[in-house]
Amino acid sequence: MNIMNEFSRELPEWAAGRTFNEGEPIFSAFECALLERETVNGFVYTLVNLRNGKMAILSRRSTPLSPSEVPAMVKRIKSSMLAGASRYQVDRVVGDSISYQQAVQLLNTVFREILPQYEGFSVREEQITLALHVLDTIYHQNITLAESEVGTGKTLAYLVPAVIAKRGRLNDGKNFNLYPGMAYADMPKMPVALITSSIALQRAIVTEYIPELSTPSPFNYRENALLYLSKNVPVPSVENPASYINAVTDEVERLVIASQGRAAILFTSYNVMGRVHAALYKKNLPFPMFKLERSTSNAIERFKESSNGVLFASGSLWEGIDIPGDALSMLIIVKLPFEPPNSLTEYEREQYGDNRVFLNEVLVPDMFIKLKQGFGRLIRTEKDTGVVAILDCRANEYGAYHKRVIHALPDCRITSDFGEIEPFLRDKKPVDYFIKTAKEENSHDDIQGV
């Protein structure tokens, strides 16, 4: 962040109205105010910590501080012994806590300034309103029943205020009074219960959303992952749908052979998944094939147990399935995961009126969130390695979403050259990974939901 984001001509809301005998405040930064006082010999600049009242003379000079010198002074304040927390810093030690006003300011900063810098995120007023409501509920230790529309961004709307409240010790004072001597009165130690409509979403919250908000990713994507953007699959054609299915089938076949099976193929359409699966089934590939249908099945467990399986899936596999290790070394995303038309999306579209605005503010951000969730199925531990292949031509270097796809996904090696895939896997995988195994008796296990 630019250090001048810490600068303000005004005192923080929680310190507004304060007066000082040592001079007039000219700006604030890092929970401090810089006071200016004119003397017979020039100007004296005193720094005062607005939290504890400690102060020290920071500079004596013959001329007043000029606007061009302010950035250097802000840096000097940051390095001083009196500097307090950054406006972006939420963590507090025992005995210190952020104020409710600071929490509100930080929440607005996260949603309005920080998250929009990343692909897939945009400023959504409904999301911010819901997040502020959740923060207020936590602060006042109330109970709330809140309803929001599809596309609001509910997950982050309750996670962000929860993280701010816990790590900023927002309610430590109240908790220590209510629960004297109890360990969980220390707010960062107080558990947060998350109840979701699906195990997949709950896993995504724990393994993706919370780590993304809390700490940098521990995964070295640049070293361990290769992103392959195919140029070989055309746009689906209503006039000739078979050409699209054939192209997807051929590209999937090449990819799973390059990875010796150990692949999952993510579809956005059960119809397309079924047709590609049927076409590959006829090719008599030397890998067991598993198809995850809408209803519950044991396809995922069977896939994990196989030494070189190929899993065809849609739905839940995008969000919360955990397959660590070499069992999944090739993840194939057939199509960018835009939400298919349904009654809810059509209703939302009508509310926006303008289709382009609806596309850019709802459909595209939601697509990128799901794309990142799909990408996250490959690298589940720090030792995992593999290839993510996106077949949708809108993602390749000539596609409309190319730059935004690159920006949205983790920093990793990128190629459109199919010839780079097998050398990458040979470099990353153990020697026995490529030892050809005898074709299994059930190499065409078609596991389907019933």
N, C-alpha and C positions, 0 to 999 in steps of 0.2 A: 504494500500500500504506500501511496505517496505520503511522506511525513507531514505535508501541509494539510492532510485530512484531519490531523490532530489540532490544527489551529482554529481558533474562534475569536472573533472580536468581542463576544459576550462571555460572561461567566456561565458555567453550567447551570441548568435550572435549579438544581439542588443547592447551589451556592449563590443564587441571585439575591441581590439586595445587600450583600456583605459590604462593609466599609473598612478602609484601612488607613492607619495613621502614617504609613511609610510611603504613600503616594497613591496615584490613580491607576487602576488596572487598565492596561492597554490591550491585552489579549490573554487568552487562557490556552493551556495545552498540558496534557499529561496530568490532569487534576491539580494543576498549579496556575496561579495568576502571576503575570509579570507586571510589577508596579513601577511607574515612572515618577520620579520626583526631580524637579529642577532646583539647583543650588547656585550659589554665586560662582562656582567653578565649572559648572556644566550640568550634567544629568547623571542621576544615580538610578540604576535598575535593580530592583529587589525582587527576588523570587519567593513566593509564599505557597506552601502546600495547603490547598483548600480543605484537606481532610484533617490534618493534625495541627495546622497553624504554624508549623516550623517554617523559618524563613532565613534567607541568606542573601547578601549583596552579590549579584551576578556580574554586574558591569558598572564601571564609572567611565564617563566619556564627556568630551567637550561639546559634542553635537548630538541632537536627538536621533533616535533610531529611525532609519529610513525604511520604506517598504521593501526595498531590494535586500535589506539586511535581515529581514524577519525570518526567512527559512534557516539561515545559519544560527539565529538565536533559538529557534525551535529545536534544532539538533542539539544545541548546547543544553537546553532544558532537559531533553531526553536523557542525556548522559550525566546529569547532575544527581547528587545524592538525594535531592528533594523530590525528584520526579515520581509521580504516582502511576497509576495504571493507564494504559492506552485506552482510547475510546473503543477499541476493538477487543480489548482484553476482558474476559469474563471471569477467569479463575481468581478466587480469593482465598486467603489463608484463614485459619480459625481466628475468630475475633474481628474479622473484616467482612464486609458484604457490600454488594452493589445495592443502590437504592432502587425503588420501583421505577423512578423516572429514568435512571440509567439503563435499567432493563428494557424499558420501552424504547429508548433511543437505540440501544444495541440491536433490538429486534428489528426496528425499521432499517437500520444500517445493513443487517444481514439480507433482508428481503429486497431492499431498494438499491443497494450499492454492490454487495458482494456476490450474491447468487446470480444476478443478471449478467455477470461477466462470463458465465459458463453456458455453453450450448445446452439447450433444452430448458433453460430457466428464463423467465420473464417476470416483470412486475405484474402481479395479480392483486388488485385491490381487495377482492373477496377473500383471498388467501391471507392477506395481512390483517384484515378485519377479524377473521377467525383466530389467527395466531394471537392477536392482542387480547381477544376475549379469553383464550385459554390461559395466557399469562396472568390476566386479571383474576381469573378463577383460582389459579395456583396461589397467587399472592394473598388473596383474601381467604384462602383455604375453604372455598365453597365447592359445591357440586353443580355441574352444568349439564344440560342436555342440548346439544347443538346439532343443527341440520344444515348441510351445505350441498350445493349442486355438484354434479359430476364435472370434473375438470378444475375444481377449486384448488387442488393440491393439498388435500387434507393431511397426508402423512407428515409433511414438513411443517404444516401449520400447528401440529401439536408437539412434534419432536423439538423444533427450535426453541419454543418457550420453555419446554421441560429441561433442555440442556442449559439454557441461560439461567433458569431458576436454581438448578442443582449446583452447577459449577460456580455460580456467582453467590451462592449461599443466601439467596434472596430472603428466605424465611428462617435463617438460623436463630435470630433473636426470639421469634415466636416459638420455635421448636424447643429451644433449650428451656423456656419457661413452662411449656406444656409437658415436656418429657424430661425432667431433670435426671441426669445420670444415665440416660438411655443412649446407646451408641447411635441409634438412628436419628437422634436429634441433630447430629452433624449432617447437614443436608446432602453433601456429596455422597454420603453412605446410605442415604435413604433410598430404598428400592422404588422403581417406577414399574407399575404393572401395565402391560400392554395386552389388550384383548382384541384380537382381530377376527375377521370373518373367515380367514384361511391360514393354515400353517405356512403356506408358501409366502404370504405377505409378512407374517411374523418373522420368518427367517430372513427375508429381504431387509426388514427393519434392523434386525440385529447384526447381520453380516455386511450390509451395504450402507443404509442410511445413517446409522449412528456412527460407524467409523468414518464416514465421509465428513460428517459434521464435527467430529472430535479430533481426529489426528490424521496426518498424511498417510496415504496408503503404504502398507509395508511391502507391497508387491513391486518387483522390478519388472514392469511390463516391457521396458525397452530391451531388456536382456532376454526375457523369457517368453515373449509373445510376438507372433508375426500376424499382421493384418493383411489378408489377400483380398483385393477388390477386383472381382471378375469383370472382364470385358466380353464374355462369351454368351451371355444370356440377354435376349432382346426384351423389349417391353411386351407384356402380354397382349395378344391380338384377339379381338372378338371374332374377326373373320377367319383366323387360323390359329385357334387355341392349341392345336397339337404341336405347332412349331415351338411354342414356349415350353410346353411340358417336355418335349424332346431335348431342348437345350438345357433345361434344368437337370434332367436325368443324366445327360452326358457329362455335365460339369460335376455333379455329385459323384458319379462313378469315378471320374479321374481323381477327385479329392480323397475319397475313402480308400482308394487303392494306394495313393501316395502316403496315407497315414496308417496303412495296414489295418483298416477298420478303426476301432476305438474312436468312433465319431458319433456326434449327435446332430441331427438336422432339424432346425426350427422352422416351422411353417406358420403362416398366418391364416391358412385356409385348409380345413380338413379335406375338402374336395381335391385340391392340388396335392396334398400329402398322400392321399390314397392313390392317385394316378401315378405319381412318381414312384411310390413304393411298389405298385404293381409292375411298372416297367422295369425296375431294377430287379425285382424278384425273378423275372424271366431271364435275366442275364447270368444267373447262376454264379453270383459272386462268392468268393471263398470266405464270407463273413456271416455270422448269424445276424439276422435282421429282426428288430423288435419294433412294433408299432404301438404307440400310446394313444388310445382312443379317448373319447370324452369321459366315459365312465371309468371307475377305478379298476386298475389292473396291476399285475406284478411285473410289468414290462421293465420298469426302471431297475428293480432288484435283479431281474434276470440279466439285464444289460451289464450291471456292475459285476455280476459274477462271471460273465463271459470274458474270455481273454482278448477278443478282438471284435466286439459287437458293433452294430450300427443301429442307432435309435432314431426313429422317426417320431416327431412330437410336435405338439402345438399347445396352446393354453398354458397350463401351470408350469411347464418346463422353462418358460421365459423368465420366471420370477424367483422361484425358491428351491429348485432342486440342487442338491449338493453331491457332486461326483468328483471328489479329489483324486489326484494321482494320474497315472498314465491311462487309466480306463477311459478317460475322455481327453483326447489329444487333438481332436479336430472338431471345431464347432462351426457348422454351416448355417448361416442365416440366409434363407432363400429370398425374403422380401423385407423391406423396411416395414416395421410393425405399426403402420397407421391403424387407428381404430376403424373397423369396418362400419359401414352405415347401419344404424339401428334406431329405434324409436327415441332413445335418449339423446344421441348425437344429432338427430334431425331436429329435435326440440331445441337443443342448444343452438344449432345453426340458425333457426328461426329467430331466437332471441338476439343474436348478433346482427342479423339482417344482411350484413356484408359478408359474402362467402370468403373473400380474401382475408378479411380481418379474422374470421373464425378459424381459417386454416393456420394463419401465422400465430395467433394467440392461444389456440387450444390444441388443434390436431398435431401441429409440428412439435411444440414442446412436449406433449404427451408421448409422441412417437419416440423422441430422443431419450426420454426417461426409460421407456420400455426397451429401447435398443441397448442402453447401458446395462440394464438388468440382464438382457440376453447375453451380452458380451461377458458379463460377470460369471456366467456358468462355467467358463473355461478355467480361469485361474482362481482356485479356491484356497490354495496354501502358498507359502513363499517358495516352495520347491516345484510347483506345477509349471509345466511348459506346454506350448502348443500353438496351433494356428486357428485364427478366426477368419472364416471366409464369408464375405458378403456378396451374394450373386446379383442383387438388384442393381441394374445399370445406372440408376439415379445416384449411386454412391461412388461410382468410379470417376476417374479424373475428368471425364467429359459430362458427368451427371450434374443435375441441378442441386443436389445436396452434398456434393463431394466435400467441399471445404467445411461444411457444418458437421458432417459425420466425423471428419478427422479431428475437429475441435472438440467434439462431444466425448469421444472415446479416450481412454488412457493413452499416454505417450508410448507408442511402440513402433517397431519397424513396419513399414508399409510397402507393399509391392503389388503390381498387377501382372508380374511375370510368374507363371505357374511353375517354371523351372526352379524357382528359389525355395519352393515348399519342402521338397524331400531333403535337400541339403541342410535346411534349417533344422528339420526334425532329427536328422542323423547327428547333427552337432549337439543337440540338446538332450537326446534320449540315451539311455544306457544301451550297451551293445546288444543285449538280448532282446531289445524291443523289436528289432527287425529280423529276428530269426523266424523264418516262415514255419508256421505250425500246420499240422495236418488238418485238412478240411474237416470240420466237426460234423458229426452225424446230423445234428439239427441246424445246419447252416442256414436254413430258411425258416427259422422259428418265427412264425407270424403271430406274435402275441397281441391280441386285441381285447379291448373292453367288451363286456357282454351287456 
